[in-house]
């Protein structure tokens, strides 16, 4: 796995793994269920991903959106490709909703709703809450 994936807590944050992508729990939760969709490739530019990664991405996005809809019943979903600190291709997947959502003892409001996500107001997870949310979300991906 590339350094960006490891920086986002892999393997402890791993929710789903595909041939070219991993889905990770985002360690800081601006909204409940926030994820990182990260390419396994060493690419640091979107265009540099192998064609097979683009082909697989559609199915991975469908699985993410179905799982998060079941988990947090989002109203909108944001995919942010920032890559300012972590250089390898990845997206921050932020489910958006009015109000708060809670699971496994973690409650997170969408402080930016209905505008841009308030990434700076994220709830930071400790190891126990990370483990609990990973297990909870894995259940939604399996279904």
Backbone as JSON, one array per atom type, in Angstrom:
{
  "sequence": "XXXXXXXXXXXXXXXXXXXXXXXXXXXXXXXXXXXXXXXXXXXXXXXXXXXXXXXXXXXXXXXXXXXXXXXXXXXXXXXXXXXXXXXXXXXXXXXXXXXXXXXXXXXXXXXXXXXXXXXXXXXXXXXXXXXXXXXXXXXXXXX",
  "N": [[0.84, -1.19, 0.0], [0.43, 2.28, -0.68], [2.04, 5.26, 0.69], [0.13, 7.23, 1.35], [-2.22, 5.8, 1.84], [-1.44, 4.34, 4.08], [-1.02, 6.46, 5.82], [-3.62, 7.25, 6.33], [-4.38, 5.42, 8.2], [-4.44, 2.71, 7.52], [-3.78, -0.68, 8.28], [-5.95, -0.58, 10.03], [-8.14, 1.06, 9.52], [-9.41, 0.01, 7.35], [-12.15, -0.7, 5.34], [-13.23, -1.75, 2.97], [-11.79, -3.61, 0.31], [-10.53, -3.53, -2.95], [-9.41, -4.5, -6.25], [-7.94, -2.31, -7.29], [-8.43, -0.23, -5.56], [-8.9, 1.05, -2.21], [-11.2, 1.34, 0.49], [-11.43, 3.38, 3.15], [-12.05, 4.2, 6.58], [-12.35, 7.54, 7.42], [-10.12, 9.06, 9.57], [-10.67, 11.47, 10.92], [-13.82, 12.73, 11.37], [-15.84, 14.7, 9.63], [-18.46, 14.45, 9.0], [-20.65, 11.82, 10.0], [-19.6, 8.66, 8.98], [-17.75, 9.41, 7.11], [-15.36, 8.81, 4.6], [-12.31, 7.56, 3.04], [-11.46, 7.16, -0.22], [-9.11, 5.48, -1.79], [-6.6, 5.13, -4.23], [-4.66, 2.27, -4.98], [-2.39, 2.43, -6.47], [0.81, 3.96, -7.14], [0.44, 6.43, -8.16], [0.44, 9.97, -8.44], [-1.07, 11.77, -9.71], [-4.28, 12.14, -11.08], [-4.79, 11.41, -13.77], [-2.76, 9.61, -14.17], [-3.4, 7.13, -13.19], [-3.81, 3.58, -13.7], [-5.64, 2.3, -16.54], [-7.38, 0.22, -15.75], [-8.0, 0.86, -13.12], [-9.68, 3.06, -13.4], [-11.78, 1.79, -14.71], [-12.7, 0.07, -12.71], [-13.52, 1.83, -10.78], [-16.17, 2.84, -10.96], [-17.89, 0.75, -10.03], [-16.99, 0.58, -7.41], [-17.69, 3.08, -6.38], [-20.48, 2.86, -6.52], [-20.87, 0.87, -4.56], [-19.98, 2.23, -2.27], [-21.83, 4.38, -2.12], [-24.28, 3.05, -1.81], [-23.84, 1.71, 0.63], [-23.33, 3.85, 2.43], [-25.73, 5.24, 2.21], [-27.49, 3.46, 3.42], [-26.33, 3.37, 5.94], [-26.14, 6.07, 7.02], [-28.09, 7.56, 5.83], [-27.73, 9.75, 3.95], [-28.23, 13.02, 2.46], [-26.92, 14.26, 0.39], [-23.8, 13.67, -1.3], [-20.35, 14.24, -1.07], [-17.4, 14.2, -2.98], [-14.17, 14.77, -2.5], [-11.2, 15.63, -3.97], [-8.38, 16.38, -2.83], [-5.52, 16.22, -2.19], [-3.34, 17.74, -1.17], [-1.67, 17.45, 1.04], [-1.32, 14.7, 1.33], [0.03, 12.81, -1.14], [-0.73, 10.76, -3.01], [-3.24, 9.47, -5.27], [-6.43, 10.05, -4.13], [-9.7, 10.29, -2.67], [-11.71, 12.23, -0.49], [-14.55, 11.16, 0.97], [-17.52, 12.41, 1.72], [-20.4, 12.09, 3.37], [-23.42, 13.95, 3.32], [-25.72, 15.75, 5.33], [-28.6, 17.12, 6.99], [-28.54, 18.13, 10.3], [-27.77, 15.73, 12.89], [-26.03, 12.57, 13.03], [-25.73, 9.33, 14.45], [-23.82, 6.55, 15.65], [-22.6, 3.61, 17.15], [-21.88, 4.89, 19.54], [-20.86, 7.31, 18.69], [-21.48, 10.58, 17.78], [-22.14, 12.81, 15.21], [-22.49, 15.94, 13.8], [-23.38, 17.72, 10.8], [-21.63, 20.27, 10.31], [-21.22, 22.08, 8.25], [-23.45, 22.08, 6.65], [-25.93, 23.68, 4.68], [-23.82, 24.08, 2.96], [-20.36, 24.06, 1.89], [-18.43, 21.27, 3.14], [-17.45, 21.3, 6.58], [-14.52, 20.75, 7.21], [-12.62, 21.29, 9.16], [-13.96, 21.08, 11.53], [-14.18, 18.51, 12.37], [-14.84, 15.39, 14.05], [-12.47, 13.76, 15.9], [-11.35, 10.44, 15.99], [-10.71, 7.96, 18.46], [-8.8, 4.91, 18.96], [-10.55, 2.82, 19.78], [-13.1, 3.78, 19.04], [-12.68, 4.06, 16.32], [-12.3, 1.34, 15.59], [-14.86, 0.38, 16.22], [-16.55, 1.86, 14.48], [-15.5, 1.1, 11.99], [-16.14, -1.66, 11.97], [-18.95, -1.46, 12.08], [-19.52, -0.08, 9.65], [-18.43, -1.89, 7.79], [-20.33, -3.9, 7.94], [-22.44, -2.71, 6.55], [-21.38, -2.57, 4.02], [-21.16, -5.21, 3.36], [-23.74, -6.02, 3.03]],
  "CA": [[0.0, 0.0, 0.0], [1.23, 3.5, -0.76], [2.17, 6.02, 1.94], [-1.11, 7.94, 1.64], [-3.13, 4.81, 2.43], [-0.93, 4.07, 5.43], [-1.25, 7.67, 6.62], [-5.02, 7.26, 6.74], [-4.62, 4.42, 9.23], [-4.46, 1.33, 7.04], [-4.96, -1.49, 7.96], [-7.0, -0.47, 11.05], [-9.3, 1.79, 9.01], [-9.88, -0.64, 6.12], [-13.55, -1.12, 5.3], [-13.4, -2.6, 1.78], [-10.62, -3.62, -0.57], [-10.78, -3.93, -4.33], [-8.14, -4.72, -6.92], [-7.2, -1.06, -7.49], [-8.87, 0.79, -4.6], [-9.31, 0.7, -0.85], [-12.13, 2.24, 1.14], [-10.97, 3.52, 4.52], [-12.72, 5.15, 7.45], [-11.56, 8.76, 7.59], [-9.87, 9.18, 11.01], [-11.4, 12.65, 11.39], [-15.15, 12.63, 10.8], [-16.62, 15.93, 9.53], [-19.81, 13.9, 9.08], [-20.56, 10.4, 10.32], [-19.45, 7.81, 7.81], [-16.78, 9.96, 6.16], [-14.43, 7.79, 4.14], [-11.28, 7.88, 2.06], [-11.37, 6.23, -1.35], [-7.71, 5.67, -2.18], [-6.03, 4.24, -5.25], [-3.49, 1.53, -4.51], [-1.25, 2.77, -7.32], [1.73, 5.0, -6.67], [0.15, 7.63, -8.94], [0.21, 11.23, -7.72], [-1.94, 12.55, -10.59], [-5.44, 11.33, -11.43], [-4.63, 10.86, -15.12], [-1.7, 8.59, -14.18], [-3.9, 5.83, -12.75], [-3.96, 2.62, -14.8], [-7.0, 2.23, -17.07], [-8.19, -0.73, -14.98], [-8.48, 1.54, -11.92], [-10.84, 3.84, -13.82], [-12.86, 0.84, -15.01], [-13.22, -0.47, -11.46], [-13.98, 2.9, -9.9], [-17.63, 2.96, -11.0], [-18.49, -0.25, -9.13], [-16.6, 0.93, -6.05], [-18.52, 4.22, -6.0], [-21.83, 2.34, -6.26], [-20.87, 0.19, -3.26], [-19.86, 3.27, -1.25], [-23.06, 5.15, -2.0], [-25.32, 2.18, -1.24], [-23.53, 1.45, 2.04], [-23.52, 5.07, 3.22], [-27.17, 5.57, 2.25], [-28.07, 2.59, 4.45], [-25.73, 3.66, 7.24], [-26.4, 7.4, 7.56], [-29.19, 8.17, 5.08], [-27.27, 11.07, 3.52], [-29.02, 13.75, 1.48], [-25.97, 14.51, -0.7], [-22.49, 13.09, -0.99], [-19.26, 15.01, -1.68], [-16.12, 13.54, -3.24], [-13.16, 15.83, -2.55], [-9.85, 15.19, -4.32], [-7.58, 17.52, -2.38], [-4.14, 15.81, -2.45], [-2.4, 18.8, -0.85], [-0.73, 16.93, 2.03], [-1.1, 13.29, 0.99], [0.19, 13.0, -2.58], [-1.26, 9.73, -3.89], [-4.62, 9.71, -5.67], [-7.46, 9.65, -3.16], [-10.85, 11.18, -2.48], [-12.4, 12.26, 0.79], [-15.95, 10.91, 0.67], [-18.2, 13.05, 2.84], [-21.86, 12.08, 3.28], [-23.93, 15.24, 3.81], [-27.07, 15.66, 5.88], [-29.04, 18.16, 7.91], [-28.65, 17.6, 11.66], [-26.74, 14.84, 13.42], [-26.17, 11.13, 12.89], [-24.93, 8.65, 15.48], [-23.62, 5.1, 15.58], [-21.51, 3.07, 17.97], [-21.49, 5.87, 20.55], [-20.27, 8.49, 18.06], [-22.47, 11.48, 17.2], [-21.48, 13.83, 14.39], [-23.35, 16.84, 13.03], [-22.79, 18.26, 9.58], [-21.48, 21.69, 10.64], [-21.22, 22.92, 7.05], [-24.71, 21.94, 5.89], [-25.96, 23.02, 3.37], [-22.72, 24.6, 2.14], [-19.19, 23.19, 1.83], [-18.2, 20.56, 4.4], [-16.57, 21.97, 7.56], [-13.5, 19.74, 7.51], [-11.91, 21.68, 10.37], [-14.78, 20.82, 12.71], [-14.36, 17.06, 12.39], [-14.67, 14.63, 15.28], [-11.34, 12.83, 15.81], [-11.68, 9.15, 16.58], [-9.66, 7.18, 19.11], [-8.69, 3.56, 18.39], [-11.76, 2.05, 20.08], [-14.2, 4.27, 18.19], [-12.32, 3.68, 14.95], [-12.62, -0.08, 15.43], [-16.32, 0.21, 16.26], [-17.14, 2.39, 13.25], [-15.07, 0.24, 10.88], [-16.96, -2.87, 12.01], [-20.31, -1.05, 11.74], [-19.61, 0.21, 8.23], [-18.21, -3.14, 7.05], [-21.62, -4.57, 7.88], [-23.24, -2.09, 5.49], [-20.77, -2.9, 2.72], [-21.38, -6.63, 3.11], [-25.16, -6.25, 2.76]],
  "C": [[0.88, 1.25, 0.0], [1.18, 4.27, 0.57], [0.89, 6.76, 2.32], [-2.1, 7.01, 2.33], [-2.71, 4.52, 3.87], [-1.19, 5.28, 6.34], [-2.69, 7.78, 7.11], [-5.39, 6.06, 7.6], [-4.72, 2.98, 8.79], [-3.46, 0.51, 7.84], [-6.13, -1.32, 8.94], [-8.26, 0.2, 10.52], [-9.91, 1.15, 7.76], [-11.31, -1.14, 6.26], [-13.79, -2.07, 4.13], [-12.14, -2.49, 0.92], [-11.01, -4.2, -1.92], [-9.42, -4.09, -5.0], [-7.3, -3.45, -6.99], [-7.48, 0.02, -6.45], [-9.05, 0.19, -3.22], [-10.28, 1.77, -0.37], [-11.78, 2.22, 2.62], [-11.91, 4.44, 5.3], [-11.81, 6.37, 7.59], [-11.37, 8.97, 9.09], [-10.53, 10.39, 11.66], [-12.72, 12.69, 10.64], [-15.86, 13.99, 10.76], [-18.12, 15.62, 9.49], [-19.65, 12.41, 9.36], [-20.53, 9.57, 9.04], [-18.48, 8.35, 6.78], [-15.69, 8.93, 5.88], [-13.29, 8.4, 3.34], [-11.31, 6.77, 1.02], [-9.99, 6.45, -1.95], [-7.28, 4.64, -3.22], [-4.8, 3.55, -4.67], [-2.22, 1.89, -5.29], [-0.39, 3.85, -6.67], [1.49, 6.34, -7.36], [-0.11, 8.84, -8.04], [-0.57, 12.22, -8.59], [-3.06, 11.62, -11.05], [-5.28, 10.66, -12.79], [-3.62, 9.72, -15.17], [-2.16, 7.23, -13.66], [-3.98, 4.87, -13.94], [-5.41, 2.58, -15.27], [-7.91, 1.29, -16.27], [-8.73, -0.1, -13.69], [-9.7, 2.39, -12.25], [-12.03, 2.92, -14.09], [-13.51, 0.32, -13.73], [-13.89, 0.6, -10.59], [-15.51, 3.02, -9.86], [-18.31, 2.0, -10.03], [-18.16, 0.07, -7.67], [-17.46, 2.09, -5.54], [-19.95, 3.76, -5.71], [-21.88, 1.67, -4.89], [-20.77, 1.18, -2.11], [-21.21, 3.97, -1.04], [-24.2, 4.31, -1.43], [-25.08, 1.97, 0.26], [-23.78, 2.69, 2.89], [-24.98, 5.49, 3.27], [-27.84, 4.74, 3.34], [-27.57, 2.99, 5.84], [-26.17, 5.0, 7.83], [-27.52, 8.17, 6.84], [-28.83, 9.61, 4.67], [-28.25, 11.69, 2.52], [-28.21, 14.03, 0.21], [-24.67, 13.81, -0.32], [-21.44, 13.89, -1.75], [-18.03, 14.14, -1.81], [-15.1, 14.66, -3.42], [-11.8, 15.23, -2.86], [-8.93, 16.36, -4.02], [-6.09, 17.31, -2.65], [-3.11, 16.91, -2.19], [-1.32, 18.32, 0.12], [-0.33, 15.5, 1.67], [-1.12, 13.17, -0.53], [-0.48, 11.96, -3.49], [-2.75, 9.94, -4.13], [-5.59, 9.16, -4.62], [-8.55, 10.71, -3.12], [-11.3, 11.11, -1.04], [-13.88, 12.16, 0.44], [-16.74, 11.37, 1.9], [-19.72, 12.97, 2.61], [-22.41, 13.33, 3.94], [-25.38, 15.09, 4.25], [-27.34, 16.85, 6.78], [-29.16, 17.53, 9.29], [-27.48, 16.72, 12.05], [-27.07, 13.39, 13.04], [-25.34, 10.51, 14.0], [-24.92, 7.15, 15.24], [-22.47, 4.74, 16.5], [-20.99, 4.08, 18.98], [-20.84, 7.13, 20.0], [-21.4, 9.3, 17.42], [-21.73, 12.58, 16.46], [-22.55, 14.62, 13.65], [-22.62, 17.28, 11.78], [-22.72, 19.77, 9.74], [-21.53, 22.6, 9.42], [-22.52, 22.94, 6.29], [-25.45, 23.27, 5.82], [-24.87, 23.52, 2.43], [-21.57, 23.6, 2.13], [-18.97, 22.48, 3.16], [-17.2, 21.31, 5.28], [-15.53, 20.97, 8.02], [-12.77, 20.04, 8.81], [-12.69, 21.42, 11.65], [-15.07, 19.33, 12.87], [-14.17, 16.49, 13.79], [-13.51, 13.65, 15.07], [-11.65, 11.57, 16.59], [-10.47, 8.54, 17.29], [-9.71, 5.76, 18.53], [-9.96, 2.74, 18.62], [-12.93, 2.49, 19.21], [-13.93, 3.99, 16.72], [-12.7, 2.23, 14.7], [-14.13, -0.3, 15.36], [-16.97, 0.71, 14.96], [-16.73, 1.59, 12.02], [-15.95, -1.01, 10.84], [-18.4, -2.56, 11.59], [-20.46, -0.82, 10.24], [-19.34, -1.02, 7.37], [-19.51, -3.91, 6.9], [-22.52, -4.01, 6.8], [-22.67, -2.39, 4.11], [-21.03, -4.35, 2.36], [-22.81, -6.9, 2.65], [-25.61, -5.97, 1.37]]
}
